[in-house]
């Protein structure tokens, strides 16, 4: 049996793909968190302290600002939904990359176990041979 795992190169490639997918997932999660935080800040502005309205011009300005902020919230909700879809897509890509790696990792573990078993068997054969030779040299029948 070959001492080196014959699919080691492919396993390294799969791990690199998994790392790349993990990086894309982390980036998508960061963009989603940023969009969520931005929406929360905008909602806080909208729910902020009431403005004292003293005349109709102030009332129109406050009304326009609130309408604009609501529009911005709608845009931020749409952006967050898009970012959630990006996260879901990146998660699916990461899961697929991980699945491809797992099969090769299991093969590598089995290969390593086989190599260790063969090494132990070969070592035991050598020890048995050494013990057998030593026993034959020191046995009373060998001295006659």
N, C-alpha and C positions, 0 to 999 in steps of 0.2 A: 504494500500500500504506500502511496506517496506520502511523504512526511508533511509536505505543505498542502494546505487546503487549496484545491485546484480552482475554486470559484472565488478566491480572495479578491481578485481584481473587480469582479462583478459586485461583490459585497461592498467594497469601498465606493464604487459608483452609486450603489443603492443608498449608502449612508450619506453620500454627498447630495443626492437628490432629496433625501429626507431632510437634511440640514437646510437645504435651499427652500423646501416647502415650509419648514418650521419658521424660517426667517420671514417668508411671505406672510405666514399666519400671524406672527408677532407684529409685523408692520400693519396688517389689516386691523388687528385688535387695537393698536395704538391710534390709528385713524378714526376708528369707531369711538374710542374713549374721548378723543379730542372733539369730535362732533357732538357727542352727548354732553360734554362739559360746556361747550359753546352754547348749546340749546338751553342748558340749565341757567347759564349766566344771562341769556337773553330773556328767559322766562322770569328771572328774578328782577330784571329791569322793568318788565311789564307789570309785575306785581309790586313794584316799589312803592315808596311813599306817595300818597295822593298829593296832587298839585292843587294849590289854592287858585281857583278860577275867579278872576275879578272882572273880566269883561269877555265879550264874545270873541275877540281875537285870540285870547289865551285859550278859550274853550276850543276853537277851531284848531289851534296848534297842538293842544293836548290830544284832541281826537285824531288828528293826522299822524301824530307820533305813535299813538297806540295802534292805529290801523297799519302803519308801516312795520311796527314791531310784530304784530300778529302775522303779517305777510312774511316777515323774516323767520318767524317760528315755523310757519308752514314749509318754507324752503329748507330750514334746518331739519325738520322732521323727514322730509323727502331725502335729504342728504344722509341722514342717519339710517334710513331704511336701505338706501343704496350701500352704505358702508356695512350694514348687517349682512346684506346679500354677499358682499365681497368677503366678509369673514366666513360665512357659510361655505363659499366656494373654496377659500383657502384651507378651511378645515377639512373639506372633502379631499382636496389635493394632498394634504399632509397625511390623512388617514390612508389614502391609496399608496403613498410612498412608504409609509410605515409597514403596511401589509406586505409590500414587495420585499422589504428588508427582513421581516420576521422569518419568512420561509428560508431564506439563505442563512440567517443566524442559527436557525435550528439545525440546518445541514452542517454548519461549521461546528456546532456543539457535538453532534453525533460523530463527526470526523475526529475531533479532538479526543472524544471518549474512546473511539476505536484505536487511535494511535497510542493512547496511554495504556489501554488493555494489551495491545500487542507488545509494547515495551515491557510491561510487567510480566507477560508470559515469557518473553525472550530472556529477561533477567532471571526468572524462576528456572528456566531450562539450564542456564549457565550455573546457577547455584546448585541445582540438582546434580549437574555433571561434576562440579567441583567436589561436592559432598560425596558423591559416589566414588570418585577417584581417590579421595582421601580415605574413605572407608576401606577400599580395596587394598590400599598400601599398608594400613595399620591392622588389618584383620589377621587373626592367628593363622588362617589358612594360607595367606600370602607369604608368611615367613617360613613355611615348611619346604 
